[in-house]
Amino acid sequence: MTRTRLAFSAAALALAAGFLPGAAWAQGKVLKFVSWQKDERGVGDWWGSVIKEFEATHPGVKIEWTKVERGAYADTMTTLFAGGKPPDIVHLASFEFQKFADNGWLEPLDPYIKDAKLDLKGWAGQDTCTWNKQTVCTMMLYFGYIFAYNEELLKKEGLSVPKTYAEFLAAAQKLTKDLNGDGIVDQFGTGHETKGGGGQYMSEMMNYTLDAGGRWTNDAGKVTINTPEMIEGLSRWKTIVKTSLTPRDLPAGEVRQMFADGKIAMKTDGPWLYPIIQKGKAKEQIKLGMVPFKPPVGGSSNVLGIAADAPKENKKLVWDFIAIATSDKFQSSYATLGASPPPSPHADTSAAIKDTPHFDLLVQATKAAADAKVDRIPKGLELQFNEFAKMVMEESQRMIIQDLDPKTVAATMQAKAEALQKQ
């Protein structure tokens, strides 16, 4: 067993036993809630407000809220569930809940939704929460990418804001520069994470594959990588990375910071980019707009559910927690605290619009991605997502390093993805 695996297994066992430092053992009933978002600015504050409301309306019931780092999260939760000690309130990323649902670890929510008369019509990304024809979770965030650009750098080169891929490519090529003549690029036209997990790598690539008309799979779950559209998308990605229009071998956080500091001219990203921009050196130079790609990258982010093995009385309490989180009041406050469009179409976002100048843009991007049914999780590969994303990253990196023909790479990806589906 690796040191990392030992670490998160130990953390999982500590969670199960209640021995993590700072665990609060309240009198009466305690519901366990594990999340990676506890310390996140904005959304962590929102979760805290939901917990406060729940405890105020359920005297004697306390929520024990524990953080597990994102990198170890899926494995830690798997250990907890497999060991029969799952948290009562189940918080998972939208690309990992499928394995939990397939193991029967998530409570079907349709009876609760029916009894509560919860209206999920138009709820962004909610379709993703259907597994084996049952609703097993509620979607807590669906996002669309926006376009951020350094207006000053574009103006210096006489460039207009790109509206198409062709214009974007031309601008990126002109904006990628060796500023001091030492042979090293100091300013990049755009910025993508090319070091890290397969899921994020895939998301970065999708800017180009989606605009070229490509999809990993079709609506029926059939793999559709070896197509002219996907080949074109892979070719675009190869051009961006191989010609160093983006910095290479950097994680997402460093790329975002480089953009915020004016070392990258253009960036497509989710709503979480804005707080980083506000702390960057180029804050005053950066403007926001719709991405020059259609449709924009988008997707579901995280979900909330109930542990199937939780005691019956706990399940009812967890549903009450979900009911608070999905209420109009708290969906509206999510927009303000999280500075992101909430999934609920019934939320009042007027306060968020006042606090976040580009909020309408976020809504527009989210709607454009949702209307095009964009998601980072390909249909038919939900259970194999981690393996699939890793394969896509590895084959794409091989394409760039070995200068392979995107047509050959698409055929290889097609065969490997089909093999994964058969496992």
C-alpha positions as CSV (number, residue, x, y, z in Angstrom):
1,M,0.0,0.0,0.0
2,T,1.4,3.4,-0.9
3,R,2.1,6.1,1.6
4,T,-0.6,8.3,0.1
5,R,-3.2,5.5,0.2
6,L,-2.2,4.7,3.8
7,A,-2.8,8.4,4.6
8,F,-6.3,8.7,3.3
9,S,-7.2,5.2,4.6
10,A,-6.1,6.3,8.0
11,A,-8.1,9.5,7.7
12,A,-11.2,7.5,6.6
13,L,-10.9,5.2,9.6
14,A,-10.4,8.2,11.9
15,L,-13.5,9.7,10.5
16,A,-15.5,6.5,11.0
17,A,-14.4,6.3,14.6
18,G,-14.9,10.0,15.3
19,F,-11.3,10.5,16.3
20,L,-10.3,13.4,14.0
21,P,-9.0,16.4,15.9
22,G,-11.7,18.9,16.7
23,A,-14.6,16.4,16.3
24,A,-17.6,17.8,18.1
25,W,-19.6,15.3,20.1
26,A,-22.9,17.0,20.9
27,Q,-25.6,15.8,23.3
28,G,-28.4,14.1,21.4
29,K,-28.3,13.0,17.8
30,V,-25.3,13.8,15.6
31,L,-25.4,13.7,11.8
32,K,-22.0,13.3,10.0
33,F,-21.2,15.5,7.1
34,V,-17.9,15.2,5.2
35,S,-16.9,17.7,2.5
36,W,-13.9,19.1,0.7
37,Q,-15.5,22.6,0.6
38,K,-15.5,23.4,4.3
39,D,-12.7,26.0,4.0
40,E,-13.5,27.3,0.6
41,R,-14.3,31.0,0.5
42,G,-17.9,31.7,-0.4
43,V,-19.3,28.2,-0.8
44,G,-17.9,27.1,2.5
45,D,-19.6,30.0,4.2
46,W,-22.8,29.0,2.5
47,W,-22.6,25.4,3.8
48,G,-22.0,26.9,7.2
49,S,-25.2,28.9,6.9
50,V,-27.2,25.8,5.9
51,I,-25.9,23.9,8.9
52,K,-26.8,26.8,11.2
53,E,-30.3,26.9,9.8
54,F,-30.7,23.2,10.2
55,E,-29.5,23.1,13.8
56,A,-31.7,26.1,14.7
57,T,-34.8,24.3,13.3
58,H,-33.9,20.9,14.7
59,P,-33.1,21.4,18.5
60,G,-30.9,18.7,19.9
61,V,-29.6,17.6,16.5
62,K,-26.0,18.6,15.6
63,I,-24.1,18.3,12.4
64,E,-20.5,17.1,12.7
65,W,-18.8,18.8,9.7
66,T,-15.4,17.4,8.7
67,K,-13.1,18.3,5.9
68,V,-11.3,15.8,3.7
69,E,-8.9,17.1,1.0
70,R,-10.2,16.8,-2.6
71,G,-7.2,14.7,-3.7
72,A,-8.0,11.9,-1.2
73,Y,-11.8,12.5,-1.1
74,A,-13.2,9.7,-3.4
75,D,-10.9,7.0,-1.8
76,T,-11.7,8.2,1.7
77,M,-15.5,8.1,1.1
78,T,-15.2,4.7,-0.5
79,T,-13.4,3.4,2.6
80,L,-16.1,4.8,4.8
81,F,-18.9,3.3,2.8
82,A,-17.2,0.0,2.3
83,G,-16.6,-0.2,6.0
84,G,-20.2,0.4,6.9
85,K,-19.5,3.8,8.4
86,P,-20.7,6.3,5.8
87,P,-21.5,9.9,6.6
88,D,-25.3,10.5,6.9
89,I,-25.2,13.6,4.6
90,V,-23.4,12.5,1.4
91,H,-21.5,15.1,-0.5
92,L,-19.7,13.9,-3.7
93,A,-18.4,15.3,-6.9
94,S,-20.8,14.8,-9.8
95,F,-18.2,12.7,-11.6
96,E,-17.7,10.2,-8.7
97,F,-21.2,9.6,-7.2
98,Q,-22.0,7.0,-9.9
99,K,-19.9,4.2,-8.4
100,F,-21.5,4.9,-5.0
101,A,-25.0,4.7,-6.6
102,D,-24.1,1.5,-8.5
103,N,-23.0,-0.1,-5.3
104,G,-26.4,0.7,-3.8
105,W,-24.8,3.1,-1.3
106,L,-27.1,6.0,-2.1
107,E,-30.7,6.3,-1.0
108,P,-33.3,6.7,-3.8
109,L,-34.7,10.2,-3.4
110,D,-37.8,10.0,-5.5
111,P,-40.2,9.3,-2.6
112,Y,-38.8,12.2,-0.6
113,I,-39.1,14.5,-3.6
114,K,-42.7,13.5,-4.2
115,D,-43.7,13.8,-0.6
116,A,-42.1,17.2,-0.3
117,K,-43.5,18.4,-3.7
118,L,-40.0,19.6,-4.5
119,D,-40.0,21.1,-8.0
120,L,-36.8,20.2,-9.8
121,K,-38.0,21.2,-13.3
122,G,-35.4,23.4,-14.9
123,W,-32.9,22.6,-12.1
124,A,-29.5,22.8,-13.9
125,G,-27.7,19.5,-14.2
126,Q,-30.3,17.5,-12.3
127,D,-30.6,14.9,-15.0
128,T,-27.1,13.8,-14.1
129,C,-28.4,12.6,-10.7
130,T,-30.5,9.9,-12.3
131,W,-29.0,6.4,-11.9
132,N,-30.8,3.2,-13.0
133,K,-33.9,5.3,-13.5
134,Q,-33.9,6.5,-9.9
135,T,-33.0,10.0,-8.5
136,V,-30.1,9.4,-6.1
137,C,-28.9,13.0,-5.5
138,T,-29.6,16.6,-6.0
139,M,-27.3,18.8,-8.1
140,M,-25.7,21.6,-6.1
141,L,-23.8,23.4,-8.9
142,Y,-23.8,23.4,-12.7
143,F,-21.5,25.9,-14.3
144,G,-20.5,27.3,-17.7
145,Y,-17.1,28.7,-18.7
146,I,-16.6,32.4,-19.3
147,F,-13.9,34.2,-21.2
148,A,-11.4,36.5,-19.3
149,Y,-9.0,38.6,-21.3
150,N,-6.4,41.2,-20.6
151,E,-7.8,44.2,-22.5
152,E,-4.5,46.2,-22.3
153,L,-2.5,43.4,-23.9
154,L,-5.0,42.9,-26.7
155,K,-5.1,46.7,-27.4
156,K,-1.3,46.8,-27.5
157,E,-1.3,44.4,-30.4
158,G,-4.3,46.0,-32.1
159,L,-6.5,43.0,-31.5
160,S,-10.2,42.9,-31.0
161,V,-11.8,40.5,-28.5
162,P,-12.0,37.1,-30.3
163,K,-15.4,35.8,-31.2
164,T,-14.4,32.6,-33.0
165,Y,-11.7,29.9,-32.7
166,A,-9.9,31.2,-35.7
167,E,-9.8,34.7,-34.2
168,F,-8.8,33.3,-30.8
169,L,-5.9,31.3,-32.4
170,A,-4.6,34.3,-34.3
171,A,-4.7,36.4,-31.2
172,A,-3.0,33.7,-29.0
173,Q,-0.2,33.4,-31.6
174,K,0.3,37.2,-31.6
175,L,0.2,37.5,-27.9
176,T,2.7,34.7,-27.1
177,K,6.0,36.6,-26.7
178,D,9.6,36.5,-25.6
179,L,9.6,40.0,-24.0
180,N,13.3,40.2,-23.1
181,G,14.9,38.4,-26.0
182,D,16.4,35.5,-23.9
183,G,14.7,32.9,-26.0
184,I,12.1,32.0,-23.3
185,V,8.4,32.9,-23.6
186,D,7.4,35.4,-20.9
187,Q,3.9,36.1,-22.0
188,F,1.4,33.5,-23.2
189,G,-1.6,33.9,-25.5
190,T,-3.7,31.6,-23.4
191,G,-3.4,29.3,-20.4
192,H,-4.5,25.7,-19.7
193,E,-3.7,23.2,-17.0
194,T,-1.5,20.5,-18.5
195,K,-0.3,18.9,-15.3
196,G,-2.7,17.3,-12.8
197,G,-5.7,15.0,-12.9
198,G,-7.3,13.6,-16.1
199,G,-10.7,15.2,-15.4
200,Q,-9.3,18.8,-15.4
201,Y,-7.1,18.0,-18.5
202,M,-10.2,16.8,-20.3
203,S,-12.1,19.9,-19.4
204,E,-9.3,22.1,-20.8
205,M,-9.4,20.1,-24.1
206,M,-13.1,20.4,-24.4
207,N,-12.9,24.1,-25.2
208,Y,-11.6,22.9,-28.6
209,T,-13.4,19.6,-29.1
210,L,-16.8,21.0,-28.4
211,D,-16.3,24.0,-30.7
212,A,-15.3,21.6,-33.4
213,G,-18.6,19.7,-32.9
214,G,-17.0,16.7,-31.2
215,R,-18.3,14.7,-28.2
216,W,-16.7,11.8,-26.4
217,T,-19.9,9.8,-26.6
218,N,-23.4,10.4,-28.1
219,D,-26.7,10.6,-26.2
220,A,-27.0,6.8,-26.3
221,G,-23.5,6.4,-24.6
222,K,-21.8,5.1,-27.8
223,V,-18.1,6.2,-28.0
224,T,-17.7,8.9,-30.8
225,I,-14.1,9.9,-30.6
226,N,-12.9,8.6,-34.0
227,T,-14.9,11.2,-35.9
228,P,-13.9,14.1,-38.1
229,E,-15.2,16.6,-35.4
230,M,-13.1,15.0,-32.6
231,I,-10.1,14.7,-34.8
232,E,-10.3,18.5,-35.5
233,G,-10.7,19.2,-31.8
234,L,-7.7,17.1,-31.0
235,S,-5.7,18.9,-33.7
236,R,-6.6,22.3,-32.2
237,W,-5.5,21.2,-28.8
238,K,-2.2,19.9,-30.2
239,T,-1.6,23.3,-31.9
240,I,-2.3,25.2,-28.7
241,V,0.0,23.1,-26.5
242,K,2.7,22.0,-28.8
243,T,3.4,25.5,-30.1
244,S,3.5,26.8,-26.5
245,L,0.6,29.2,-26.7
246,T,0.0,28.0,-23.2
247,P,2.5,27.4,-20.4
248,R,3.1,23.7,-20.1
249,D,3.3,21.3,-17.1
250,L,1.7,23.6,-14.6
251,P,-1.3,22.9,-12.3
252,A,-4.5,24.9,-12.6
253,G,-3.8,27.2,-9.6
254,E,-0.5,28.4,-11.1
255,V,-2.0,29.0,-14.5
256,R,-4.8,31.0,-13.0
257,Q,-2.4,33.1,-11.0
258,M,-0.2,33.8,-14.0
259,F,-3.3,35.1,-15.8
260,A,-4.3,37.2,-12.8
261,D,-0.8,38.7,-12.8
262,G,-0.8,39.6,-16.5
263,K,1.5,36.9,-17.8
264,I,-1.3,35.2,-19.8
265,A,-3.5,37.2,-22.1
266,M,-6.7,35.1,-22.4
267,K,-8.3,32.5,-20.2
268,T,-11.5,30.4,-20.3
269,D,-12.6,29.1,-16.9
270,G,-15.4,28.7,-14.5
271,P,-16.9,31.3,-12.0
272,W,-14.2,30.5,-9.5
273,L,-11.6,32.5,-11.6
274,Y,-13.0,35.9,-10.6
275,P,-11.9,35.9,-6.9
276,I,-8.4,35.0,-8.1
277,I,-8.4,37.9,-10.6
278,Q,-9.4,40.3,-7.9
279,K,-6.2,39.5,-6.0
280,G,-3.9,39.6,-9.1
281,K,-1.5,42.3,-10.3
282,A,-3.4,42.7,-13.6
283,K,-6.8,43.1,-11.9
284,E,-7.6,46.5,-13.5
285,Q,-6.7,45.3,-17.0
286,I,-8.9,42.2,-17.1
287,K,-12.4,42.1,-18.7
288,L,-14.9,39.3,-18.9
289,G,-17.2,38.1,-21.7
290,M,-18.6,35.0,-23.4
291,V,-16.1,32.5,-24.6
292,P,-15.3,32.5,-28.3
293,F,-16.2,28.8,-28.5
294,K,-19.7,27.4,-29.0
295,P,-21.0,25.8,-26.9
296,P,-18.9,26.8,-23.8
297,V,-17.5,24.1,-21.6
298,G,-19.8,23.4,-18.7
299,G,-20.8,20.7,-16.4
300,S,-22.1,19.5,-13.1
301,S,-19.9,20.0,-10.1
302,N,-21.1,18.4,-6.9
303,V,-24.1,16.6,-5.5
304,L,-25.9,16.0,-2.2
305,G,-27.5,12.7,-1.2
306,I,-28.4,10.3,1.7
307,A,-26.5,7.2,2.8
308,A,-28.6,4.2,2.1
309,D,-27.3,2.5,5.2
310,A,-28.1,5.4,7.5
311,P,-30.7,4.8,10.2
312,K,-34.3,5.5,9.1
313,E,-34.6,8.5,11.5
314,N,-31.3,9.9,10.2
315,K,-32.5,9.7,6.6
316,K,-35.5,11.9,7.4
317,L,-33.2,14.4,9.1
318,V,-30.8,14.4,6.2
319,W,-33.7,15.0,3.8
320,D,-34.6,18.0,5.9
321,F,-31.0,19.3,5.5
322,I,-31.3,18.8,1.7
323,A,-34.7,20.6,1.7
324,I,-33.1,23.6,3.4
325,A,-30.2,23.6,0.9
326,T,-32.6,23.4,-2.1
327,S,-35.0,26.0,-0.7
328,D,-35.6,29.2,-2.6
329,K,-34.1,31.1,0.4
330,F,-30.8,29.2,0.4
331,Q,-30.5,28.9,-3.4
332,S,-30.8,32.7,-3.4
333,S,-28.1,33.1,-0.8
334,Y,-25.9,30.6,-2.7
335,A,-25.9,33.0,-5.6
336,T,-24.7,35.8,-3.3
337,L,-22.2,33.9,-1.1
338,G,-20.9,31.5,-3.8
339,A,-20.9,34.2,-6.5
340,S,-22.2,31.6,-8.9
341,P,-25.6,30.8,-10.5
342,P,-27.5,28.4,-8.3
343,P,-29.0,25.3,-10.0
344,S,-32.5,26.3,-9.0
345,P,-34.5,28.4,-11.6
346,H,-36.6,29.8,-8.7
347,A,-33.7,31.5,-6.9
348,D,-33.8,35.3,-6.4
349,T,-30.4,36.5,-7.8
350,S,-31.0,40.2,-7.5
351,A,-28.7,40.6,-4.6
352,A,-26.0,38.6,-6.3
353,I,-26.3,40.8,-9.4
354,K,-25.6,43.8,-7.2
355,D,-22.6,42.2,-5.5
356,T,-21.1,40.4,-8.6
357,P,-21.0,42.8,-11.6
358,H,-20.7,39.9,-14.1
359,F,-23.4,37.7,-12.6
360,D,-25.6,38.0,-15.7
361,L,-22.7,36.7,-17.8
362,L,-22.3,33.7,-15.5
363,V,-26.0,32.9,-15.9
364,Q,-25.8,33.3,-19.7
365,A,-22.8,31.0,-19.9
366,T,-24.4,28.4,-17.6
367,K,-27.6,28.5,-19.7
368,A,-25.7,28.1,-23.0
369,A,-23.8,25.0,-21.7
370,A,-26.9,23.5,-20.1
371,D,-29.0,24.1,-23.3
372,A,-26.3,22.2,-25.3
373,K,-26.3,19.4,-22.7
374,V,-22.6,19.8,-22.1
375,D,-21.1,17.8,-19.2
376,R,-17.6,16.7,-18.4
377,I,-18.9,13.2,-17.7
378,P,-19.5,11.3,-20.9
379,K,-22.7,9.2,-21.0
380,G,-21.9,5.5,-21.0
381,L,-18.6,6.0,-19.3
382,E,-19.7,7.3,-15.9
383,L,-18.4,4.3,-13.9
384,Q,-15.2,4.3,-15.8
385,F,-14.7,8.1,-15.8
386,N,-11.5,8.2,-13.8
387,E,-9.8,5.6,-16.0
388,F,-11.2,7.2,-19.2
389,A,-10.0,10.7,-18.2
390,K,-6.5,9.3,-17.4
391,M,-6.4,7.5,-20.8
392,V,-7.4,10.7,-22.6
393,M,-4.7,12.7,-20.9
394,E,-2.0,10.1,-21.5
395,E,-2.9,9.7,-25.2
396,S,-3.1,13.5,-25.7
397,Q,0.3,14.0,-24.0
398,R,1.7,11.3,-26.3
399,M,0.3,13.0,-29.3
400,I,2.1,16.2,-28.4
401,I,5.4,14.8,-27.2
402,Q,5.7,12.3,-30.1
403,D,4.1,14.6,-32.7
404,L,1.5,12.0,-33.6
405,D,-1.3,12.5,-36.1
406,P,-4.6,13.4,-34.3
407,K,-6.4,11.0,-36.6
408,T,-4.2,8.1,-35.3
409,V,-4.7,9.3,-31.7
410,A,-8.5,9.5,-32.1
411,A,-8.6,5.9,-33.3
412,T,-6.5,4.8,-30.4
413,M,-8.7,6.6,-27.9
414,Q,-11.8,5.1,-29.5
415,A,-10.5,1.6,-29.1
416,K,-9.4,2.1,-25.5
417,A,-12.7,3.8,-24.5
418,E,-14.7,1.0,-26.0
419,A,-12.6,-1.5,-24.1
420,L,-13.2,0.4,-20.9
421,Q,-17.0,0.2,-21.5
422,K,-16.8,-3.6,-21.7
423,Q,-14.9,-4.1,-18.5
